[in-house]
Structure formats: C-alpha cells, structure tokens
Amino acid sequence: MRKRALGVAALTTLALTACGGSDPAAAPSAAPSESASAAPASGKLVIWADPNRVKALAPFADQFGTENGVTVEVKEISKDNQQTFLTASQQGSGPDVMIGAHDWIGNLVQNGAIEPVSLTEEQKAAFSDVAIKAVTFDGQIYGAPYAVENIALIRNTDLAPDAPATIEEMVATGKKLKDDGKVQEILCLPVGQKGDAFHVYPLFAAGGGKLFGATPAGDPDPKQVLVGSEGSVKAFGKLRDLGEKGDGALKTSITNENYISSFAGQKCAYLISGPWAMGDVRKGGFGYDITPVPTFEGGDPATPFVGVQSFFVAAKGQNKTLAQEFVTNYVTNKDVAKALYEADPRPPALTEALEEVKAADADAGKFMEAGKEGMPMPAIPEMQAVWDPFGIAEAAIVKGGDAAKAAAAAQKTIDGSLKN
C-alpha cells in the first residue's frame, strides 16, 4: 500500500499541540491529503507501546484515526514487552503495530511475529545509515526507525576542560583530580557484580575485542563466537588494567543505580552513558560536554552499541494494510518525528528531524555524532546467549581475575548455549 504522506497541515497542528506550542489555529492550511480519502473507511488499528511512548504517541494515533476514518487504540505494555508480544501473537490476540528495540528483530522474525516494512528508496535515504542498518535483517527491512540511542563520554568541563584524546589521557586526568581531592572516582561507568556488556563495549572494542565473526552479508555470525579469541583476551586484559587491581577506573561498586547520580553530584569528572542521563546531568549545575568515547593509544575505534527504537508491523495483526500505512507513511513524517522527540527526548532517526532538533538541542546532535560509527546492537536471537557470560567475565576481570581464563569460560558457556 503506497500513498503519499498525510496532510502537512494536520501534522503541523498536531505537532504544535503535542509540544505545548503555539495556538493550533495559527498553523498553515493545506488541502486534505490523498491518503486520508484513500484509506479504509472503517476498521481498528491496535498499537502496543511501553509507558514512555504511549503518552507521546496518543495524539498522533487519534489524528491518524480521524484522517482515515478508523478507531486507533494505543495500549500500554509495561513488563516483558517482547515476550508479551510474542505470546499474544502466537495466540492471535496481539496488536497490529508494536513499538520496540531493533535488537528484537531476529527473535521476532524467527517466531513469525513481524513482517517486512515497505519503505521506498526515498524513505530509506531519509534516515541515518546506522538506523537503516539496524532494522535490516537477512537483507530485508523489518522496522521503521523512530529514535537512535547510543552512549558517549559526558564530561564535567569545570573539572576537565579538554576532551581526552585517549583512554590513557582520561584515566591520567581522573587520577590527578582524585589525588587532588576534587573527585572520588576516576570514571563513572557501571560494572556492578554481574558486569555490564552494553556500557563497557566501547572500551572492549577499543582494545581489539569482538563478539562475533561476520557472515558474507556482513551480519554477525552466531557460528563464529569470538569472545574467547586472541583479540578479545587482549581487550579483557586492558579492562583488567583499568580495574580494581590496576588503575581503579573500573569498579564493581559503580552500578546502574549510582553511576549517573555520582557524576551529577560531581564525584567523577567522566561519565559513559546515554541521552537518558541528561536530565540528571543538567540538574547538576556544572558545565558539561558530550564527545565520542576515546580509544586506547594505538587502539581500534571505541565503537558503542547503537540501539534503534522502531515501529513493527505485526504478522498476525487484524489490519496489516492499515498498519503498513501507519508505519511507513505516518510515523516517518518529519513533523511527527519532531513532536515525538519533544514528548520523549531521544535523538530522531529521521535525518531532517534531527537537524531541526539539533538547532534547539545541541546534545542530541553530539550523541548522534558519537554514535555515527557505532555498531548496531546485534539483532540475531543468539545475542541473548552472550550478555550474561560476557558480564560475568567482565566483573571477574575488573576484580583482578585472569583475562584468558575468564574469556575462555565465557566462550565455553556461550558455545554451549548455542550448541556450536
């Protein structure tokens, strides 16, 4: 189903209303769109979303329903969203549209829960390359990108005016600040007792570590697990050097519960985190900047994982034609993307929307810049077998454990789970 985008006037009015902006009556007028008159005159579209997106999406859902003569229901799913969707899909009680992370795609496709999304070449070109790469699985696009997230280095510029060129430089500055009594920690990066593969991955990659080999198509190959490879052992060794029996930059006492608040309280000059940290950071009342995570001296790029929030078309939905229209031609509109950002500030995946957002919020652009060469979170189902063993190895190494032994144990566990 291919129609041109919904009416600009309606979208602009909606954007202003959702953002708490000017009087909607002041929005420019335009003729009704072709899509509104061509869409089905009856039916129901059911959308499932997590609590953060339900409120942001509601006005757009209402407008889409009005323009297309259908009822739109946005239902909040607040726990185990992916599994809840899969179970409902298998039972025939799921939604028409599901909103979720791109790394669900492999599992959802494997279970027959979602269908490819019919984006035109022009529409694909309107998104950042990393966003399109993230939602592509086995050569097909399975989601319309909505927002892009990655971690970066957030720096207290009152304490550390200059962005570090290397990890070694960052650690040296952090050590001096600690020795001078200006901070309590060298770096705020969560490790905890079970490790945190997501946050440490840029440092692991910078040290030469890899999770998987690649298929001929360039996708992660679950038959080639490289957590125990020579390069990964070397990378784990660098993490050990940064750990509790080394520089003390990485600590298991720094967790997801305290790492952002510690930075906001000026207990450390450097934070490795994402856009979700910025509310607390801004409340800290100090100068800050956002730059890419640096690499080790002479190291590989410190590529962060990139997560892409996406709209999926449910394979067993009751109104797939209407779902395709909503996903491909409505939520991909610039005005919708901007207003969704205002309601839930995550950098837009749509390049034109991001450029306009950056004019008002430089932080969004800086996060995108830090993640432009990032690695989309592997969307293969087998990635689920990696998180826990990798994290256990990381925590052991940060405590001073042997890098080769920890890496080998993680590799064995992962291979056992995948029956490699």
C-alpha positions in Angstrom: 0.0 0.0 0.0 1.7 3.1 -1.2 0.3 6.6 -0.6 1.8 10.0 -0.1 2.3 11.2 3.4 -0.6 12.5 5.4 -1.6 16.2 5.3 1.1 18.7 6.3 -1.4 21.0 8.0 -2.8 18.2 10.2 0.7 17.1 11.1 1.9 20.6 11.9 -1.2 21.3 14.0 -0.7 18.1 15.8 3.0 18.7 16.5 2.3 22.1 18.0 -0.5 20.7 20.2 1.6 17.8 21.4 4.6 20.0 22.1 2.6 22.6 24.1 3.5 25.2 21.4 1.5 27.9 19.6 -2.2 28.2 19.0 -3.0 25.4 16.6 -5.2 27.8 14.7 -2.0 29.6 13.6 -0.8 26.6 11.7 -0.6 26.9 7.9 -3.5 25.5 6.0 -3.3 22.8 3.3 -5.7 20.7 1.2 -6.7 17.3 2.6 -4.2 14.6 1.8 -4.9 11.8 -0.7 -4.1 9.2 1.9 -6.9 10.3 4.2 -9.5 9.8 1.4 -8.0 6.6 0.1 -7.6 4.8 3.4 -10.2 2.3 4.6 -13.3 3.9 5.9 -13.7 1.5 8.8 -11.6 -0.7 10.9 -9.5 -0.7 14.0 -5.7 -0.2 14.5 -4.2 -1.5 17.7 -0.8 -0.3 18.8 1.2 -1.6 21.7 3.9 0.5 23.3 5.8 0.9 26.6 4.7 3.6 29.1 7.2 6.2 27.8 5.8 6.2 24.3 2.1 5.7 25.0 1.6 9.4 26.0 3.8 10.6 23.2 2.0 8.6 20.6 -1.6 9.1 21.7 -2.3 12.4 19.8 -0.8 11.0 16.6 -2.9 7.9 16.9 -6.0 10.0 17.3 -5.2 12.1 14.3 -4.5 9.1 12.2 -7.8 7.6 13.2 -9.6 10.8 12.3 -8.0 11.2 8.9 -8.5 7.6 8.0 -12.0 7.0 9.5 -10.8 4.3 11.8 -10.5 3.7 15.5 -7.0 3.6 16.9 -6.2 2.1 20.3 -2.8 2.6 21.9 -2.3 0.1 24.7 0.4 0.3 27.4 2.6 -2.8 27.9 4.9 -2.2 30.8 6.5 -5.6 31.5 8.4 -8.1 29.4 7.2 -6.3 26.3 8.9 -8.5 23.7 7.8 -11.8 25.3 4.3 -10.4 25.9 4.0 -9.5 22.2 5.3 -12.9 21.1 2.9 -14.8 23.3 -0.1 -12.7 22.1 1.0 -13.0 18.5 1.0 -16.8 18.8 -2.4 -16.8 20.4 -3.9 -14.4 17.8 -4.5 -11.7 20.3 -1.7 -9.3 19.5 -1.7 -5.8 18.1 -1.3 -4.5 14.6 1.7 -2.3 15.4 4.4 -3.0 18.0 7.0 -0.5 19.2 10.3 -1.8 20.4 14.0 -2.1 20.1 15.6 -3.1 16.9 17.5 -5.9 18.5 14.3 -7.8 19.0 14.0 -8.3 15.2 15.9 -11.6 14.9 13.8 -13.2 17.5 10.5 -11.8 16.2 11.3 -12.8 12.6 12.3 -16.3 13.8 9.0 -16.6 15.5 7.0 -15.3 12.6 5.7 -12.3 14.6 6.6 -9.3 12.3 6.6 -8.6 8.6 9.0 -6.5 6.4 8.2 -2.8 6.3 7.7 -1.4 2.8 9.9 1.7 2.8 10.7 3.3 -0.5 14.2 4.1 -1.5 13.5 7.8 -0.9 12.2 7.0 2.6 15.2 4.8 3.4 17.5 7.6 2.3 15.8 10.0 4.8 17.1 8.0 7.8 20.6 7.8 9.2 22.7 4.9 7.8 23.1 3.3 11.2 19.3 3.4 11.7 18.6 1.6 8.5 21.4 -0.9 9.1 20.0 -1.7 12.5 16.5 -2.5 11.2 17.8 -4.6 8.3 17.8 -8.4 8.9 18.6 -11.0 6.3 18.5 -8.3 3.7 15.0 -7.0 4.5 13.9 -4.0 6.5 11.7 -5.1 9.4 11.0 -1.8 11.2 10.5 1.9 10.6 13.2 3.6 12.8 12.0 6.1 15.3 14.8 7.1 17.6 18.5 6.3 17.9 20.4 5.8 21.1 24.0 5.2 22.0 26.4 6.0 24.8 29.1 8.7 24.7 31.6 10.3 27.0 29.9 13.0 29.1 32.5 15.3 30.7 32.3 17.8 33.5 34.1 20.7 31.8 34.5 22.6 35.1 36.8 19.7 36.2 38.2 18.5 32.9 38.0 21.3 30.3 39.6 19.3 27.4 38.2 16.2 25.8 40.7 13.3 26.2 42.2 12.0 23.1 42.8 8.6 24.5 41.6 6.4 27.4 45.0 6.7 28.9 44.7 10.5 29.0 41.2 10.3 30.5 42.5 8.0 33.3 45.5 10.2 34.0 43.3 13.3 34.3 40.8 11.4 36.5 43.6 10.1 38.7 45.0 13.6 39.2 41.6 15.0 40.1 41.2 12.2 42.6 44.6 12.8 44.1 43.8 16.5 44.4 40.6 15.6 46.3 38.3 17.1 43.6 36.5 13.8 42.8 36.0 10.4 44.4 36.2 8.3 41.3 38.2 8.3 38.1 35.4 7.3 35.8 31.7 6.6 36.3 30.9 3.5 34.2 28.6 0.9 35.6 30.0 -2.6 36.1 28.3 -4.0 39.2 28.6 -7.6 40.4 27.4 -9.1 37.2 29.1 -6.8 34.7 27.5 -4.6 32.1 28.4 -5.5 28.5 26.4 -2.6 27.0 28.3 0.1 28.7 31.8 -1.4 28.6 31.6 -2.5 24.9 33.3 0.7 23.5 36.3 0.0 25.7 36.2 -3.7 24.8 36.1 -2.8 21.1 38.9 -0.2 21.5 41.1 -3.0 22.9 40.5 -5.2 19.9 37.7 -7.3 21.3 34.9 -8.8 19.2 31.7 -10.7 19.9 31.1 -12.5 16.6 32.6 -13.0 13.2 30.7 -11.9 10.2 28.6 -13.7 7.6 29.2 -13.0 3.9 26.4 -10.4 4.1 28.2 -8.6 6.9 25.8 -9.7 9.7 27.0 -11.1 13.0 27.6 -14.8 12.6 26.5 -16.8 15.7 28.6 -19.8 14.5 31.7 -17.6 15.0 31.7 -16.6 18.6 34.9 -14.6 19.3 34.6 -13.7 23.0 37.5 -16.1 23.7 39.6 -15.1 20.7 43.1 -13.7 21.0 41.9 -10.1 20.3 39.2 -10.4 22.9 41.6 -11.8 25.5 43.8 -8.8 24.8 40.8 -6.4 25.3 39.8 -8.1 28.5 43.4 -7.6 29.7 43.1 -3.9 29.1 39.9 -3.9 31.2 41.8 -5.7 33.9 44.5 -2.9 33.8 41.7 -0.4 34.3 40.1 -2.4 37.1 40.3 -2.7 40.9 43.9 -4.1 40.9 45.1 -1.7 38.3 44.2 2.0 37.7 40.9 1.7 39.6 38.9 3.4 36.8 36.5 0.4 36.6 34.9 -0.8 39.8 32.2 -3.3 40.6 30.9 -0.8 43.2 29.9 1.5 40.4 26.5 0.3 39.3 23.5 1.3 37.1 21.9 2.6 40.3 24.6 5.1 41.3 26.8 5.9 38.3 24.7 8.8 36.9 23.9 10.3 40.3 27.6 10.1 41.2 28.5 12.1 38.1 25.7 14.6 38.7 27.0 15.0 42.2 30.5 15.8 40.8 32.0 12.7 42.4 33.7 11.9 39.0 34.6 14.1 36.0 33.7 11.5 33.3 30.5 9.6 32.7 29.9 7.0 30.0 26.2 6.9 29.4 23.4 7.9 27.0 20.7 10.5 26.5 18.7 9.1 29.4 21.3 10.6 31.8 21.0 14.1 30.6 18.1 15.1 32.9 20.2 14.5 36.0 23.3 15.9 34.4 21.6 19.2 33.6 20.4 19.4 37.2 24.0 19.2 38.4 24.5 22.9 37.7 28.0 22.5 36.1 29.4 22.8 32.6 29.5 19.7 30.5 30.2 18.4 27.0 29.4 15.2 25.1 32.1 13.6 22.9 32.8 10.1 21.5 34.3 7.6 23.9 38.1 7.7 23.2 40.1 4.7 22.3 43.3 3.3 23.8 46.5 4.8 22.4 47.1 2.9 19.1 43.8 1.0 19.6 40.8 0.2 17.5 37.8 2.6 17.3 35.8 2.7 20.6 32.5 1.8 18.8 29.4 2.0 21.1 26.4 -0.2 20.6 23.6 1.7 18.8 20.0 1.0 19.7 17.2 2.0 17.4 13.6 2.2 18.6 11.3 1.1 15.8 7.7 0.6 14.7 7.0 -3.0 13.7 4.1 -4.4 11.6 2.7 -7.5 13.3 2.5 -10.5 11.0 -0.7 -11.8 12.7 -2.4 -8.4 13.2 -6.0 -8.0 12.2 -5.4 -4.9 10.0 -2.0 -5.2 8.4 -2.8 -2.9 5.4 -3.6 -0.1 7.8 -0.6 -1.0 9.9 1.7 -0.6 6.9 0.2 2.7 6.1 0.7 4.0 9.7 4.3 2.7 10.0 5.6 3.6 6.5 3.8 6.9 5.8 2.8 8.4 9.1 5.4 7.9 11.7 8.2 8.6 9.1 7.0 12.2 8.7 9.3 14.9 9.9 6.7 16.8 11.9 5.6 13.6 13.7 9.2 12.7 14.4 9.9 16.2 15.9 6.9 16.1 18.1 7.6 12.6 19.3 11.1 13.9 20.2 9.6 16.8 22.2 7.3 14.3 24.1 10.1 11.8 24.6 13.6 13.3 24.0 15.5 10.6 22.1 17.5 11.7 19.0 15.3 11.2 15.9 16.4 8.6 13.4 15.0 10.8 10.6 17.9 13.0 9.5 15.8 16.1 8.6 14.1 16.0 12.0 17.4 15.5 13.8 18.8 18.6 12.0 16.0 20.7 13.3 16.2 19.2 16.8 19.9 19.9 16.9 19.2 23.6 16.4 17.4 23.7 19.7 19.2 20.9 21.5 22.9 20.5 20.6 23.2 17.5 22.9 21.1 15.4 20.5 23.5 16.0 17.7 26.5 15.3 19.9 25.2 11.9 20.8 24.4 11.1 17.2 27.9 12.2 16.2 29.4 10.0 19.0 27.5 7.0 17.6 27.7 7.6 13.9 30.4 4.8 13.5 28.8 2.7 16.2 27.7 -1.0 16.0 24.0 -1.6 15.8 23.2 -4.0 18.7 23.2 -7.4 17.2 19.7 -8.3 16.3 20.3 -12.0 16.0 18.4 -14.1 18.6 21.7 -15.7 19.6 22.9 -12.4 21.2 20.8 -13.4 24.2 23.3 -16.1 25.0 26.1 -13.5 25.1 25.0 -10.9 27.7 25.3 -12.9 31.0 28.5 -14.8 30.3 30.2 -11.7 29.0 29.1 -9.7 32.0 30.3 -12.4 34.4 33.7 -12.4 32.7 33.9 -8.6 32.8 33.1 -8.4 36.5 35.7 -11.1 37.3 38.4 -9.3 35.3 37.6 -5.9 36.8 38.1 -7.5 40.2 41.5 -8.7 39.1 40.8 -12.1 37.6 42.8 -13.8 34.8 41.6 -12.4 31.5 42.3 -15.5 29.4 40.5 -17.8 31.9 37.5 -15.6 32.2 37.3 -15.2 28.4 37.6 -18.9 27.8 34.9 -19.6 30.4 32.5 -17.1 28.7 33.3 -18.6 25.3 32.5 -22.1 26.5 29.2 -21.1 28.1 28.1 -19.2 25.0 29.1 -22.0 22.7 27.3 -24.5 24.9 24.1 -22.4 24.8 24.3 -22.1 21.0 25.4 -25.7 20.5 28.4 -24.5 18.4 
